[in-house]
Amino acid sequence: MKRACQRMKIDVINCQNICIPNIPRIRRLTALFMRQIGVLAPNLEWDLVSVLLTDDSGIRLLKQTHFGMNEVTDVISIRYDPIPGEACDGCTGEIAVNAQRAQERKETCSWNANKELGLYIAHGCDHLSGAEDRNVTERARMRRRELVWLKKARMTGLLDRKPLFSIKLKKTLTAERR
């Protein structure tokens, strides 16, 4: 059996104009959450995780394309298991997070938009591990776990010292890879 690639790559792709993302910080936060997945699902090895920052229209299109549902959501996660015969045999994951919703939800949440976006990324990573939220019990289990992850992120300074994003004044398209 081939081993997974030595180092998981994390791509952060910005496809929205609601905010200016702090891509290195989002990458580090995603890496922290993916390490938590290693505890949950130790048999899953990861080659690449892509985080797509999008808005309402972008996430609606993704939801329609992948799930046949014409609706806006906060996060979508898709895991691709390894293809036999490939150079690396780790999983690939995609997490699409709705930066627009995070920005708008700050008005109704007990925390700021950065923590809301962090929660979306944590929730997406949780789904990549195989966790489901089809009923109240599953949703509560996932939320408890994600809040613990957010606490770890705050303790390491990934959420409180510098923002994950700030309000954007002009449109850009950014893609960075590590």
Secondary structure as UniProt FT lines:
FT   STRAND          9..14
FT   STRAND          19..21
FT   HELIX           23..40
FT   TURN            42..43
FT   STRAND          46..54
FT   HELIX           56..67
FT   STRAND          75..80
FT   TURN            84..85
FT   STRAND          91..98
FT   HELIX           99..105
FT   TURN            106..108
FT   HELIX           113..128
FT   TURN            129..130
FT   HELIX           136..155
FT   TURN            156..161
FT   STRAND          165..167
FT   STRAND          174..177
//
